[in-house]
Every structure is written in structure tokens, then in C-alpha cells.
Amino acid sequence: MDTVSSLRAALWISLGLSACGTGSSGTDPTDTGTSTTGNQAGLCSKPVELLQETDAGPVPTGYVKCSNRVVHRERAEAAELVSDATGTCTWDYPCLATCEASEGAFCNSIQSDADEDCRCNTTCTTDSDCDDDEACYPNGVHSTCIPAHCKTDDDCDTDMLCELKTGSDVCGNPTYAQACQSVDDECRFDADCSNRSECRFDGDKYACRAMSSSDCGRPFTVEGKGRIATAQVRADWLEASKPLPPHTQAAAWWLRIAQLEHASIASFSRFSLELLSLGAPPALIADVHQAGLDEIRHAQLCFGLASGFGAGAVGPGPLDVRGALSDGLDAPSIARRLVLEACIGETLAALEAAESARRASDPEVRAVLEEIATDEQRHAELGWTCLRWLLASGDAGVRSGVLITFRQALQPAEASAPKGITGLEAYGILEPQRRRDLLEQGRLTVVLPLATALLGESPEAVLSSPNLPA
């Protein structure tokens, strides 16, 4: 049995479902059409030029901030680097992993309130350094090519701006969007949306869309944005592993996975409080606490692999948990987070870990992945069990929120070619295209059938009309 079929069968059995039925079809009572927020485009009062630091002092970036907080690209300006800000890493972090494969990239140290974080920066100077559908975003040592549907305001309709949005996704990765405003825009900012939605460009306009579903396991999010702890020199989080061949890319990969596993501990800790607030049965709460302990073990194993591949003594720094309970403790809000973090995030994590273990030829890496895959499958089963318990409450708001969240999160993935590390499946890192195909198959053949069964809806009903009001 292949990886997808095996996981699908295990989850169905764990929920006591005898067949992959799709339930009944029918009209969704929440589908009332799409409303607009009346956000105005093309207006920029009291513009302020955004500046970048250089050796000669601050210079313009070409980006302008308006009094209503909109940022747009008025013109293209070259990015500038401060000469003494490069190459300042002070400890043994496998930063060269991606740098050595990218022209114009370098490692530098980023000082935060909590600690020092060493990162690889792939820089650009002008738009010509980027692909045709990208622009060079001037940000000092962090200047980078970003997706751009427009290069400057001149590419947009009369009185419309080439608007820039920056943020981070549920996995803590930076996100960018640069596109022309439109009279059809439904929003300007995330605050214009609700129900765990965000304002983003959707092909022809800015619209409220669901927060991206996780493809990095169970993320720790606050207001839909992922948080992870920076890495620091320490040895107490290392699970000793057998000697591994030094490999900077593998070390960087496993260090990132370790940071995400560490963040999952916080996610489960919060979920236990959420279940307590809803009066959940003791068995569910006990299982959630056990899952958190599993994630401690996963983080230690992954920090151990990162160290074994050459990262040295490395572990997590402080994790920012401020506002962790600010996203709503009502049952519908908790259910929506559960869908994204567990029913989708944990299910796909179990799938990826199992397939990565199957393809890994290094015995040390394969043993770690097999242990993680077994635990992640149990966590996925727990997530779906908790969702069934919440749905059984009969709360119409819970069912409506769950349906909308699945509907938005299961829309087809973008067709652009995936990017990532290649040639390292022996060390547990799936080829980018294989990984994307696997996760998309998991969404449609594992997550979708389970969602339809628990909701009593047909697949068509779950997937239809993604543009519901926020």
C-alpha cells in the first residue's frame, strides 16, 4: 500500500468510519455571496518616502507610505548594501547551505530582542537581477526578489497604485505581494477581513482569503502568522546521533525542521487550554499533552540531525508567545484553528514524514523520520477526533466555520514550479516537485474525504464557492 493510501486507511479506521462516503449534498446555509468592504484605491495623502540605509547615509527606495498605511512603488530604485553588515555570523550555523548555490548571497547575523540569528541572504540590486514576474525589494542586507504583478505605479490603471504587502505565513516564512489596486478590490488590509482571513492579491484584485493552510506540520500561529524561536548555541536540546557526513544544506534543512517541531510544542500547549475552556473530556486533554511531549522529542531528534550534519551545538532560543490566546476562545474560532493546524497540518506532516522515511537511504535519518511519521499519524488522528467532538456539539457556528475553512484551504495549489533543495532524498528531503504533488494528493484524497464524511457534505459542496464573506 502506498504512503497516501496507508495514511488514509489509518485515519478512517481511527474515526470508526466504515466507508469513504461523501455524505449528502445540499445548499450551504452560510453561502450568501461575496460582499465588498468599500475600500478605496488609488489615494495617497501625505506620502512619506521609505528610505534604506547605505554607507553614505539614507537614500530613497522608490517605495512610498501613505497616511492610510498603504505602501506602493512609485518608481524603481537600486538596492544598496551597507558594506560592514555582511558576513558577520559569529557561530557555526550552516548558513552557506543555500548561499553557496546562489550568486550574490552571503551570511550575516541578525540581532533580535531575544538573541542572535544567523541567516543566508540572497540579495538583488535592481529588477534586472530578478525574474520577469519579480521586482527587487530594497531592504539593505535583506534586499530580495519578490513576486510582482506590477513593477511601479506606471503599470497600473489611472489613479491606481502598485501596492506592496509584506508579512509572514503560518510557517513563519516572509510573504510579499506587489500588485495593482483595482476598483473591484474587497480590502486594503488584513483588518478589513475576519474569520482567520487575510487581504491578499487573488489574480485580478485584492480580496479576503483564508490564511494559508500549513505545509510545515503543526505551526504555532498568532493572528494567523507563524512564530518560531531563533536558533542559538546550546547543547541541551540535542538528541545524540551517530556521525553523519558533513553537509551544509542538510544541516540547514534539519535545523529549520527542528525549529518548527519546537514551535509545535507551543501549539499543543495552547490547544490544551482551549480544550479546557470548552469542557473537553479528560482523554482528549491527556492525548494533547502526550502529543506535546512527542514534539519535544521530535525537536531534540531534529536538532541532533542538524548538529550531526555540521551545525554544531544548536538549540532553540526564547519563543515569543505574547498574544497566544488572543485569537478567540469561542468554539468556532478554536475549530477553525484546529482544521488548519491539525486536520490539515498534522495530516500532511504525517504524509510527508512517511514518504521521506521511505525514500531516505541514510539509516540514522530514516530511523528519525519513521519515529516522527508514527507520532504525526497519531497526532492527525487526535486532530480529527477533536474536530468530531466539536462538531457533535451541534453549534451551527462551529459547523459553518469548519466548512468555510476547509473550503478555502483545499482550493487548488498554484501552478508555478516549486523551489527548494534537490538531490537530498537520501537525507530525508523530498524533491520539491514530488513534495508538492504529495501534499496536493494528501489534501484531495485524504483530507477532503474525511472532511466530507464528518460534515455530511459532498466533495462538490465542500469545495464550491470559496469566496464566502469573511
Residue pairs with C-beta under 8 A, 6 or more apart in sequence:
1 9
3 351
3 354
3 355
3 358
3 438
4 351
4 438
4 441
4 442
4 445
4 446
6 354
7 347
7 350
7 351
7 354
7 377
7 380
7 442
7 446
8 20
8 445
8 446
8 449
10 377
10 381
11 347
11 377
11 380
11 381
11 384
11 446
11 450
12 20
12 450
14 381
14 384
14 385
15 381
15 384
15 385
15 388
15 450
15 453
15 454
17 450
17 453
20 449
20 453
21 452
21 453
22 449
22 452
22 453
22 457
22 458
22 459
23 452
23 453
23 455
23 456
23 457
23 458
24 456
24 457
24 458
25 457
25 458
25 460
25 461
26 457
26 461
28 403
28 457
28 461
28 464
28 465
29 400
30 400
30 403
30 404
30 468
31 464
31 465
31 468
32 468
32 469
33 469
34 186
34 467
34 468
34 469
35 186
35 469
36 184
36 186
37 186
37 187
37 192
37 208
39 185
39 186
39 187
39 188
39 192
39 206
41 159
41 160
41 161
41 181
41 182
41 183
41 185
41 188
42 159
42 160
42 161
42 181
43 66
43 68
44 64
44 66
44 67
44 68
44 70
44 72
44 161
45 66
45 67
45 68
46 66
46 67
47 64
47 65
47 66
47 74
48 64
48 65
48 66
49 60
49 61
49 63
49 64
50 60
50 61
50 63
50 64
50 65
50 71
51 58
51 59
51 60
51 61
52 58
52 59
52 60
52 61
52 79
52 80
52 138
52 139
52 140
53 80
53 82
53 140
54 80
54 81
54 82
55 80
55 82
55 83
59 77
59 80
60 77
61 77
61 79
61 138
61 139
62 73
62 74
62 75
62 76
62 77
62 138
62 152
63 71
63 72
63 73
63 74
63 138
63 164
64 71
64 72
64 73
64 74
65 71
66 72
68 188
69 189
70 161
70 163
70 188
71 163
71 164
71 165
72 153
72 161
72 162
72 163
72 164
73 135
73 150
73 151
73 152
73 153
73 162
73 164
73 178
74 152
74 153
75 152
75 153
76 126
76 127
76 135
76 136
76 151
76 152
77 138
78 125
78 126
78 136
78 138
79 123
79 124
79 125
79 126
79 136
79 137
79 138
79 139
79 140
79 143
80 138
80 140
81 123
81 140
81 141
81 143
82 140
82 141
85 108
85 140
85 141
86 106
86 108
86 141
87 106
87 107
87 108
88 108
88 109
89 95
89 107
89 108
89 109
89 118
90 109
90 116
90 118
91 116
91 118
91 233
91 312
92 310
92 311
92 312
93 107
93 118
93 231
93 255
93 311
93 312
93 314
94 248
94 249
94 251
94 252
94 255
94 306
94 309
94 310
94 311
95 107
95 118
95 119
95 120
95 248
95 252
96 107
96 120
96 248
97 120
97 248
97 249
97 250
97 251
97 252
97 253
98 105
98 120
98 122
98 249
98 252
99 105
99 106
99 107
99 120
99 121
99 122
100 248
101 249
102 120
102 122
104 122
104 123
104 124
104 125
104 129
105 120
105 121
105 122
105 123
106 120
106 121
106 123
106 141
107 118
107 119
107 120
107 121
108 118
108 119
108 121
108 141
109 116
109 117
109 118
110 116
110 117
110 118
110 119
111 117
112 230
114 229
114 230
114 317
114 318
114 320
115 230
115 232
115 317
115 318
116 230
116 232
117 230
117 231
117 317
118 231
120 252
121 141
121 142
121 143
121 144
122 144
122 145
123 141
123 142
123 143
123 144
124 130
124 136
124 137
124 143
124 144
124 145
125 136
125 143
126 136
127 134
127 135
127 136
127 151
129 136
129 145
130 136
130 145
131 145
133 147
133 148
133 149
134 145
134 146
134 147
134 148
135 145
135 146
135 148
135 151
135 178
136 143
136 144
136 145
136 146
137 143
137 144
137 145
137 146
137 164
137 176
137 178
146 176
146 178
147 176
147 177
147 178
148 178
148 179
149 178
149 179
149 180
149 201
150 156
150 162
150 178
150 179
150 180
151 162
152 162
153 160
153 161
153 162
155 162
155 180
156 162
156 180
156 181
157 180
157 182
160 180
160 181
160 182
161 180
161 181
162 178
162 179
162 180
162 181
163 178
163 179
163 180
163 181
163 206
164 176
164 177
164 178
165 175
165 176
165 177
165 178
165 199
165 200
165 201
166 174
166 175
166 176
167 174
167 175
167 190
167 198
167 225
168 174
168 175
168 225
168 226
169 175
169 211
169 212
169 225
169 226
170 211
170 212
170 213
170 214
170 216
170 219
170 221
170 224
170 225
170 226
170 340
170 345
171 214
171 215
171 216
171 219
171 226
171 260
172 219
172 225
172 226
172 227
172 228
172 260
172 263
173 226
177 200
177 201
179 201
179 206
181 206
182 204
182 205
182 206
184 204
184 205
185 205
185 206
185 207
186 192
186 199
186 205
186 206
186 207
186 208
187 193
187 199
187 206
187 207
187 208
188 199
188 206
189 199
190 197
190 198
190 199
190 224
192 199
192 208
193 199
193 208
193 470
194 208
194 470
195 210
195 336
195 401
195 404
195 470
196 210
196 211
196 224
196 327
196 333
196 336
196 337
196 340
196 405
197 208
197 209
197 210
197 211
197 408
197 470
198 208
198 209
198 210
198 211
198 224
199 206
199 207
199 208
200 206
200 207
200 209
202 209
207 467
208 470
209 408
209 466
210 404
210 405
210 408
210 409
210 466
211 221
211 224
211 340
212 409
213 340
213 344
213 345
213 409
213 410
213 443
214 340
214 341
214 344
214 345
214 348
214 349
215 345
215 348
215 439
216 226
216 260
216 345
216 349
217 260
217 261
217 264
217 345
217 346
217 348
217 349
217 376
218 264
218 267
218 268
218 295
218 341
218 342
218 345
218 346
218 349
218 379
219 226
219 260
219 263
219 264
219 267
219 341
219 345
220 226
220 227
220 228
220 263
220 264
220 266
220 267
220 270
220 319
220 324
221 227
221 267
221 327
221 337
221 341
222 321
222 322
222 323
222 324
222 326
222 327
223 323
223 326
223 327
224 327
226 263
227 263
227 266
227 319
227 320
227 321
228 259
228 260
228 262
228 263
228 319
229 259
229 262
229 263
229 316
229 317
229 318
229 319
229 320
230 259
230 316
230 317
231 255
231 259
231 314
231 315
231 316
231 317
232 314
232 315
232 316
232 317
233 312
233 313
233 314
233 315
234 313
234 314
234 315
235 313
235 315
236 315
237 258
237 262
237 299
237 300
237 303
237 314
237 315
237 316
238 300
238 303
238 304
238 307
238 313
238 314
238 315
239 297
239 300
239 301
239 303
239 304
240 304
241 301
241 304
241 305
241 307
241 308
241 364
241 368
242 308
242 364
243 308
244 250
244 305
244 308
244 309
244 362
244 364
244 365
245 309
246 309
246 310
247 309
247 310
247 424
247 427
248 309
248 310
249 421
249 424
250 305
250 309
250 424
250 427
250 429
251 306
251 307
251 309
251 310
251 311
252 306
252 311
253 421
253 424
253 427
253 429
254 302
254 303
254 305
254 306
254 309
254 311
254 428
255 302
255 303
255 306
255 311
255 314
257 302
258 299
258 302
258 303
258 305
258 306
258 314
258 316
259 316
261 295
261 298
261 299
261 302
262 295
262 299
262 316
262 319
263 319
264 292
264 295
264 298
264 299
265 292
265 295
265 296
265 299
266 319
266 321
266 324
267 341
268 288
268 289
268 291
268 292
268 295
269 292
270 324
270 325
271 288
271 338
271 341
271 342
272 285
272 288
272 289
272 292
273 325
274 329
274 334
274 337
275 284
275 285
275 288
275 386
276 285
277 329
277 334
278 331
278 334
278 390
280 386
280 389
281 389
284 382
284 385
284 386
284 389
287 382
288 382
288 386
291 375
291 378
291 379
291 382
294 375
294 378
294 379
297 371
297 375
298 372
298 375
299 316
301 368
301 371
301 372
302 368
303 314
303 315
303 316
304 368
305 364
305 365
305 368
306 314
307 313
307 314
308 364
309 427
327 333
327 337
328 334
330 397
331 390
331 393
331 395
331 397
331 398
332 395
332 397
332 398
332 400
332 401
333 401
334 390
335 387
335 390
335 391
335 398
335 401
335 402
335 405
336 401
336 402
336 404
336 405
338 383
338 386
338 387
338 390
339 387
339 402
339 405
339 406
339 409
340 405
340 409
341 383
342 379
342 380
342 382
342 383
342 384
342 386
342 387
343 380
343 383
343 384
343 387
343 447
343 450
343 451
344 409
344 443
344 447
346 376
346 379
346 380
346 382
346 383
347 380
347 383
347 384
347 442
347 446
347 447
348 439
348 442
348 443
348 447
349 376
349 379
349 380
350 373
350 376
350 377
350 379
350 380
351 438
351 439
351 442
351 446
352 430
352 435
352 438
352 439
353 369
353 372
353 373
353 376
354 369
354 373
354 377
355 430
355 434
355 438
356 369
356 373
356 425
356 428
356 429
356 430
357 366
357 369
357 370
357 372
357 373
357 428
359 425
359 426
359 428
359 430
360 366
360 369
360 425
360 426
360 427
360 428
361 425
361 426
362 426
362 427
362 428
365 426
365 427
365 428
366 428
368 428
369 428
384 450
384 454
387 402
387 454
388 454
390 398
390 402
391 398
391 399
391 402
391 454
391 455
399 455
402 455
403 455
403 457
403 462
404 468
406 447
406 448
406 451
406 455
406 462
407 462
407 463
407 464
407 465
407 466
407 468
408 466
408 468
409 443
410 443
410 444
410 447
410 448
410 451
410 462
410 463
411 463
411 466
412 440
413 436
413 439
413 440
417 433
418 432
418 433
418 435
418 436
419 432
420 431
420 432
420 435
421 429
421 432
422 431
422 432
423 431
425 431
430 438
448 459
448 462
448 463
449 459
451 457
451 462
452 458
452 459
452 461
452 462
455 462
